[in-house]
Amino acid sequence: MKVVIPSELVALGQYLPRFLGLVGERLWFKRLDQLDAAQHRSPFNWKIISDYHWLEMAIGFQHDVLMKEGVLRPELVDELIVAALKFAASTVEIHARLSPLGQKNLEGRLRDCLKAETSYASLFLELDLAQRLMDAGFDVSFADMEGTGQFDLLFGKDSFVGEVECKSQSADAGRQIHRKDFYRFMEAILPALEVQRAACRREVLLITLDTRLSPSTSDQARLLTAVRSILADGARTSFAGGGFVLERLNFDAVVPDQSMSGPEALYKACGTAFGANTHISGGLTAEGGCLVVMRSKREDDTSKPLLEAMRKAASQLSGQRPGFIAIQDHGIAAADLMLPHVQRRAAILSLALYGRYGGSHVTATYVTAFGAVILRNGVLGTPAFAVLNPVPKFPLNPADASSLLALMSDETYTGSTEPLSSETISPGVRR
């Protein structure tokens, strides 16, 4: 199929009622009410909603605007809202062209995503990539959704035909401390943080865990009790419990001479002081406050689950034509895709897949991020990079799969940091 999505705001707005109809209006508004109530409970819940559920909130907000104003308003639109509107439009148009089986499967996925911890991330990757392939002139079919293959997308143009399997990787995969669990922990100690701030102390509470942070509040009970106690106690500076150690530190002594121009500077300073694999939250003013830093003695290993996902994706490709694996990272921003260590990890794992784990039929792995979009002059772009197979089973001209291989370079990224100096890496921005 080939689907053309309008770029005009008025036309995009017309898809919203139809999109909600596919999900089920009652289910949609019930879930939106839950998310809205959660984000107003605390700043920590707001962070969870903004990181994981921006797509639902964006569509819900714009639907409210449409119902009240009769039309969407440009001054209330940013790049994430444009991405959400285009996702809704693509969903509606693709659904209309699927077989009855495909339509049923898509409707089921829309409802499942509404309840999922990772929200619409996986479906967003699949439909967004499909739409961008169609925008580039490829004919696309949804093999897995239609029950004709184990991979997600079959795309072709002229004599070229390729396959794509999409994998959306959770930000927490392989990590000892999960981001959602940390923010929920922070919400649980919020009253104690407010009492500490009233004491006019500028502090860091360093929490070192022996292993992982349990998602269960009952398992966290001893830790929560100890944290509340040490925050209230102006004299006690440390506490060792079963599986954790707490240290109350003077912020200005630990991170001296830090005016903190923004969150990035604060995270960098704390990473230098306490290690890279830390979670940081809380608040500081000139009068007082507490920054909570949580870390684990056990190292994170994000490479293992990523390699497992890539091997699973390779097994789902048919091996009969050029295959591509699209990886979507849920835990990084657009600019992070150009960081050398991000590209290097993807290159190492991809080359291992091609050479050691039976992935010779994989032409390239394609790496992007959930919500990593750029809006310029009304055109939505998605930063990404591709790791090419140096000895592919199916050699091809990059122009044959231009949307995945011949990527458009962007001065915002190439001017700020040099990518991995190898012909294996192809950075750029999809449009």
Disulfide bonds with the S-S distance in Angstrom:
none
